[in-house]
Amino acid sequence: MDMTSEIPPLPDYPERIITFIDLLGFSRDVMMIERRPGLLLSIDAVLSAIIRCKRDLDAQRAIGNLEFDGRMTQFSDSLVMSYRIEKGAFGRAISHAAFLGNVCIRRGYLPRGIIMTGKLVHDDRLYGRGLIDAYNAERNDIVQPRIAIGSGVLEEVRKEFAEAGQIGRAANLTRNRGTGDFVHILGSDWPFLKTMAAKGDTGVTEMFDEIRQMLPLRYANAEDEKQRSKIEWMSAYVNDTIDEQKLPEEWKIPSLRLDRISRS
């Protein structure tokens, strides 16, 4: 009997763009539900919003309306999105990361993650060296609540924009506060903001209002200096963005310990 004929072909194990995001503060909130049942509201709000994003993506794929190969998986406080490497995929990855960052921060959670490339199987299954590398990078290399952009990814983003005649546009969508490039989730040049504006709803006022209320509460409930430093970093980033976009001064985060904020 020829047993070799029964060996199935190896599954495809391609190089994909991987976005891994962790929701800072989520696990702590879950552990405190019994003492503070009101936390169920914020937990349910952020998870419901993320689930809607995944449902919309899957529904568009199911009816053949998705023009790109993008996948999304959520487990506990972690989000994974991945994309087949093709024309426009790198710019799409940072745009979707910005949208998810907005979704998280508006519901009380600071997003921390990374966009990189790596080997990954992502369909009904999710595994691969790329996922492990992204997880380790987020845990070990990224301190601040930012969605870091791998150097190779940023180079590809710039190349895509240049080919589209938009040289320099990446500068509007990314920032670097001394510890590496990251997605400018509060930037004003994202396609999803333009789509909202076209429908008569910019959402900008509400977004900054929600952030201004959330960060001081997170700071007051922080358990240690490590947690407080992350919130201070985000507060400085928010306030710098308000200055950059010439938004009203009253939108700024009230003083936490601004004299101790470090951009490192």
RAUR-V492067 format. One record per backbone hydrogen bond with DSSP energy under -1.0 kcal/mol. CO is the residue of the C=O (numbers start at 1). NH is the residue of the N-H. Records with the same first field share a line. If there is no record, write none. Layout:
BEGIN
CO=NH, NH
END
This chain:
BEGIN
1=3
3=6
4=7
14=120
16=118
17=83
18=116
19=81
20=114
21=79
22=112
23=26
25=29
26=30
27=31
30=33
32=36
36=39
37=40
38=41
39=43
40=44
41=45
42=46
43=47
44=48
45=49
46=50
47=51
48=52
49=53
50=54
51=55
52=56
53=57
54=58
55=59
56=60
57=61
58=62
59=63
60=65
61=64
68=70
69=84
71=82
73=80
75=78
77=23
78=75
79=21
80=73
81=19
82=71
83=17
86=89
88=92
89=93
90=94
91=95
92=96
93=97
94=98
95=99
96=100
97=101
98=102
99=103
100=104
101=105
102=106
104=107, 109
105=108
110=24
112=22
113=148
114=20
115=150
116=18
118=16
119=130
121=127
125=123
127=121
128=132
129=133
130=134
131=135
132=136
133=137
134=138
135=139
136=140
137=141, 142
144=146
146=113
147=183
148=115
150=154
151=155
152=156
153=157
154=158
155=159
156=160
157=161
158=162
159=163
160=164
161=166
162=165
166=169
168=171
169=172
170=174
173=184
175=182
181=149
182=175
183=185
184=187
190=194
191=195
192=196
193=197
194=198
196=201
197=200
203=207
204=208
205=209
206=210
207=211
208=212
209=213
210=214
211=215
214=218
215=219
216=220
217=221
219=222
224=228
225=229
226=230
227=231
228=232
229=233
230=234
231=235
232=236
233=237
234=238
235=239
236=240
237=241
238=242
239=243
240=244
241=245
242=247
243=246
248=251
249=252
257=260
258=261
END
